[in-house]
Amino acid sequence: MHLALENTERAIVFSDGEVIADDKVFAVLANDDVISRANLKQTSLYTLAKHLGLEPEQVTRRFIAHEREARKA
């Protein structure tokens, strides 16, 4: 998920030849129905954030920012 969030703002998901989601990447990947129907999986960051009671999008975005800074160093 964080790769998609890092590189694009929008995701379109198809299942059985039809569009089942067309929204912001995080909104799509946080939708359990879409995940199930499209045979996708939640990322470990998403799962960890939910388990800890944190906001998954915020955790993922902070991770992306940290990763970008680490690459610059």
Protein Blocks (a to p, Z undefined) as FASTA:
>chain_A
ZZmmmmocbdcddeehiafbdcdfklmmmmmklmmmnopacdfklmmmmmnopafklmmm
mmmmmmmmmmmZZ
